[in-house]
């Protein structure tokens, strides 16, 4: 993982490509599909490098998403069958409200990240979106 992290935390796409080559030399004997996949999807992955390091960190940090998914699974795992799709949606909605109420942490650099996201996605976001 440390060698992969050197790729996606690199400041530029060119230096990340060099790190991918270093990764390939070291790990292709054991994990050849990783570098092959990165190379095959390079055009898609290259868009990642247009963002600032703060925005990229949000993209590659999944702890919050994983924690949220864990909370939703905890609520639904004891029920194997729901009477209707609507009842499942209601239960997930209530779990979401309960889970998000417990969130107290704030990113110190959220104002900067928010501004950058609005600039990058001006056609989809407004000043009222992404409030914290």
C-alpha positions as CSV (number, residue, x, y, z in Angstrom):
1,X,0.0,0.0,0.0
2,X,2.9,2.4,0.7
3,X,4.1,2.0,-2.8
4,X,0.6,2.6,-4.3
5,X,0.2,5.7,-2.1
6,X,3.3,7.1,-3.7
7,X,1.4,7.1,-7.0
8,X,-1.9,8.7,-6.0
9,X,-0.4,11.3,-3.6
10,X,2.1,12.5,-6.2
11,X,1.6,16.2,-7.2
12,X,1.6,15.6,-11.0
13,X,0.5,13.0,-13.4
14,X,4.0,12.7,-14.9
15,X,5.7,11.9,-11.6
16,X,2.8,9.6,-10.7
17,X,3.5,7.7,-13.9
18,X,7.2,7.3,-12.9
19,X,6.1,6.0,-9.5
20,X,3.8,3.5,-11.3
21,X,6.7,2.3,-13.3
22,X,8.7,1.8,-10.0
23,X,5.7,0.0,-8.5
24,X,5.5,-2.2,-11.6
25,X,9.2,-3.2,-11.4
26,X,8.8,-4.1,-7.7
27,X,5.4,-5.7,-7.6
28,X,4.3,-7.0,-11.1
29,X,5.6,-10.5,-10.4
30,X,3.1,-10.8,-7.5
31,X,0.3,-8.2,-8.4
32,X,0.5,-7.7,-12.2
33,X,-3.1,-6.8,-12.6
34,X,-2.7,-3.6,-10.5
35,X,-0.3,-1.7,-12.8
36,X,-2.0,-3.2,-15.9
37,X,-5.3,-1.8,-14.7
38,X,-3.8,1.6,-13.9
39,X,-2.3,1.8,-17.4
40,X,-5.4,0.6,-19.2
41,X,-7.5,3.3,-17.4
42,X,-4.9,6.0,-17.5
43,X,-7.1,8.5,-19.4
44,X,-9.8,8.2,-16.8
45,X,-7.4,8.3,-13.9
46,X,-5.6,11.3,-15.2
47,X,-8.5,13.6,-14.4
48,X,-7.8,13.0,-10.8
49,X,-4.6,15.0,-11.1
50,X,-6.4,18.2,-12.2
51,X,-7.6,18.6,-8.6
52,X,-5.7,20.2,-5.7
53,X,-4.1,18.0,-3.1
54,X,-6.9,18.8,-0.6
55,X,-9.6,17.7,-2.9
56,X,-7.7,14.6,-4.0
57,X,-7.3,13.6,-0.3
58,X,-11.1,13.6,0.0
59,X,-11.3,11.5,-3.1
60,X,-8.9,8.8,-1.9
61,X,-9.8,8.8,1.8
62,X,-12.8,6.5,2.2
63,X,-13.0,6.1,6.0
64,X,-16.1,8.3,6.3
65,X,-17.9,6.5,3.5
66,X,-16.9,3.1,4.9
67,X,-18.1,4.0,8.4
68,X,-21.4,5.3,7.0
69,X,-21.9,2.1,5.1
70,X,-21.1,0.0,8.2
71,X,-23.9,1.9,10.1
72,X,-26.4,1.2,7.3
73,X,-25.4,-2.5,7.2
74,X,-25.8,-2.7,11.0
75,X,-29.4,-1.5,10.8
76,X,-30.4,-3.9,7.9
77,X,-28.4,-7.0,8.8
78,X,-30.9,-8.4,11.3
79,X,-33.8,-8.1,8.9
80,X,-33.5,-10.5,6.0
81,X,-36.8,-9.5,4.4
82,X,-38.6,-6.1,4.2
83,X,-42.3,-5.9,3.5
84,X,-41.7,-3.4,0.7
85,X,-39.0,-1.3,-0.9
86,X,-40.6,1.7,0.8
87,X,-40.1,0.2,4.3
88,X,-36.4,-0.4,3.5
89,X,-36.0,3.2,2.3
90,X,-37.6,4.5,5.4
91,X,-35.4,2.5,7.6
92,X,-32.3,3.6,5.7
93,X,-33.5,7.2,5.9
94,X,-33.9,7.0,9.7
95,X,-30.5,5.4,10.1
96,X,-29.0,8.1,8.0
97,X,-30.5,10.8,10.1
98,X,-29.3,9.1,13.3
99,X,-25.8,8.5,11.9
100,X,-25.3,12.1,10.6
101,X,-26.5,13.6,13.9
102,X,-23.5,12.0,15.6
103,X,-21.0,13.5,13.2
104,X,-19.2,16.2,15.0
105,X,-15.8,16.4,13.3
106,X,-15.1,19.3,10.9
107,X,-12.2,19.6,8.4
108,X,-10.2,22.7,9.1
109,X,-9.6,23.3,5.4
110,X,-13.3,22.7,4.4
111,X,-13.8,26.4,3.3
112,X,-10.9,26.1,0.9
113,X,-12.1,22.6,-0.4
114,X,-15.7,23.8,-0.7
115,X,-14.6,26.8,-2.8
116,X,-12.4,24.5,-5.0
117,X,-15.3,22.1,-5.5
118,X,-17.7,24.9,-6.5
119,X,-15.1,26.1,-9.0
120,X,-14.5,22.7,-10.5
121,X,-18.2,21.8,-10.6
122,X,-19.8,25.3,-11.1
123,X,-22.4,23.7,-13.5
124,X,-23.6,21.4,-10.7
125,X,-22.9,23.2,-7.4
126,X,-23.8,26.6,-6.0
127,X,-22.7,28.7,-3.0
128,X,-25.6,27.1,-1.0
129,X,-24.4,23.6,-1.6
130,X,-21.8,21.8,0.5
131,X,-22.5,23.8,3.6
132,X,-20.8,22.7,6.8
